[in-house]
Amino acid sequence: MTKPIRLHPENPKLFEFRGKPLVLVTATEHYGAVMNRPFLFEKYLADAAKKKITLTRLFTLFRELQLANNPYSTCKPESPDYVAPFKRVGPGKALDGEPQYDLDVWNPEFFERLHGFLSLASKYGIIVEVTLFSNTYCDEVWNLNPLHPKNNINGLKDIKWAEYITCRHPELFKRQKAYLHKILLETNRYDNIIYELCNEPGGGFNLPESPSVEEVNAWLKTVAREIRRTEAGLKNKHLISGQEAFVYFPWEQPTTRSFRDFPVDIVNMHSSHLWSNTSYDGKSYDHGEFMKKKLRLERIRDYCLDTYPEKKPLNFDEDNSASCYKDLPAWLIHRKRAWAALFGGAHYDYIDFSIVNYRETGSPEAQKYIRTWMKHLSEYIHSIDLVNARPVPQIVKKYPSPTLPFVLAVEGKDYNIYLVDKRELEEKGYGKPLCGSITCELPAGVYELAFYSPVTGRYSTRRTLTGSRETRIKLPEFTHDIVLRLRKKK
């Protein structure tokens, strides 16, 4: 087995995997491929590989609750179908009506499915972000957790749900560490995994005795130390992803420490949350609220560019701007946000809620649209010399309204310009064809120009042009978005 995926030694904003540069891009199922017994992950991974998907995310313990605006998914299995790391032994009943767990007995079925999933993903060259813990959000979700005292026979003390991701309760934390060490030992052999500390950690409820943000951050740092300490004695050392805790009241997702002194190698950003207020270095960014069908491309551009000088990759790890809407307008939003993120030097994860039990490759419509579009994006981004590519939006001097340009270039050699209609769904003229011209500042020389369609994955007929300080390029008529590729001829 080769060495695990790592930050690229020549460009820390991307990855190196099996000797090649890699960008993480995906339309993934909702993270329950192992925990949900009827889900045939073999079909899902085979299709993901065909679609050039490079990332999937996997929850190993957290089980989610279905809500009105958060549809059914693999992460919300029926109680008899939930496969946990711990074995159900009874005779008492857990809060979901199934037998209680024994936290001292590991579940062979879970680890058989875990190894089956990771080994097959490895065969396909797909990176798996193994998410170790998660926020529990509310009593109803905490009630589904095997570590809830009423769900096991091991005599844990009752706690408030928000205290789950703190070090307040030694016996609970002892159980968390035992689970953590087991997962680390079982999965150390794989080169295609990243460990995520915790999904959406949060504190600062403005309520008596509730955990503060600093208390949750202390727990996250302790989990990171446990990973490093455990792997110090193992063959492989893996990257850690995550972010500092968000603030419940008033809502804020700070990221300055995440990029600088927090113990993660990759900064995860859940860009569409219930309230949108991501902050970095004293500046706020509105990426759009959870499931509200907002595009917000200017804020994504600004956040990518402002954080790009930091020495850690940015991963839009779970973009839920419109993912519950399995329709063309929602998929267009995520196509645009994905191209914008990657051309901003980041990575991108979109949940495809059309992938569920008995439909492991998604709906026919998702196959036709978002899944095929993500394939085109992955193919395009990996055709660039990524090690030497950088975002250089300043080369575009003029462009037609209401578009927005994103530029990823190997300066002097290969200029890739993603030009996108930035209008929101409700704005006048949304979806109407666009035309006009774009003016770029290019080094002198002869370039080969071709237009690329994110819809079809095809280039136009190539033609040559001469680069100058004001290189004017007439655009063909297009709808929503188009890519210009200018490669200097030798």
ZIHUNOR-V974355 format. One record per backbone hydrogen bond with DSSP energy under -1.0 kcal/mol. NH is the residue of the N-H (numbers start at 0). CO is the residue of the C=O. If there is no record, write none. Layout:
# ZIHUNOR-V974355
nh = [NH	NH]
co = [CO	CO]
This chain:
# ZIHUNOR-V974355
nh = [4	5	7	13	14	15	16	19	21	25	27	30	35	36	38	40	43	44	45	46	47	48	49	50	51	52	53	55	57	58	59	63	66	69	75	80	81	82	86	88	89	93	96	99	100	101	104	106	110	111	112	113	114	115	116	117	118	119	120	121	122	123	125	126	127	128	129	130	131	134	137	141	142	143	144	147	150	152	162	163	165	172	173	174	175	176	177	178	179	180	181	182	183	184	185	186	187	189	193	194	195	196	198	202	203	209	215	216	217	218	219	220	221	222	223	224	225	226	227	228	229	230	231	232	233	240	241	245	246	247	248	251	252	254	258	259	261	263	264	265	266	267	268	270	277	278	279	282	284	289	290	291	292	299	300	301	302	303	304	305	306	309	314	315	316	318	324	326	330	331	332	333	334	335	336	337	338	339	340	341	342	344	345	346	347	348	349	351	352	354	355	358	361	366	367	368	370	372	373	374	375	376	377	378	379	380	381	382	383	385	389	391	394	395	396	397	402	403	405	407	408	409	412	413	414	415	416	417	418	419	420	421	426	429	431	433	437	438	439	440	441	446	447	448	449	451	452	456	459	462	464	466	470	472	474	477	480	481	482	483	484	485	486	487	488]
co = [190	15	13	10	21	5	19	16	14	347	349	28	31	80	35	38	39	40	41	42	43	44	45	46	48	47	24	126	128	30	130	74	69	66	72	77	78	34	104	99	99	97	93	91	150	86	101	84	106	107	108	109	110	111	112	113	114	115	116	117	118	119	120	53	191	55	193	57	195	198	135	137	138	140	141	144	147	100	159	160	162	168	169	170	171	172	173	174	175	176	177	178	179	180	181	182	183	186	127	238	129	240	132	245	210	206	211	212	213	214	215	216	217	218	219	220	221	222	223	224	225	226	227	229	230	194	265	200	251	202	203	246	276	278	254	255	256	261	239	239	312	241	314	268	284	252	282	279	277	272	319	288	320	295	296	297	298	299	300	301	302	306	266	346	314	348	321	324	326	327	328	329	330	331	332	333	334	335	336	337	338	341	340	313	23	315	25	27	350	351	358	355	358	362	363	364	365	368	369	370	371	372	373	374	375	376	377	379	380	383	408	406	391	392	438	438	399	419	417	415	389	413	409	409	485	407	483	405	481	403	479	401	423	426	428	477	472	397	470	394	467	464	486	462	484	482	457	452	450	448	446	444	439	437	435	433	478	418	451	416	449	414	447	412	445]
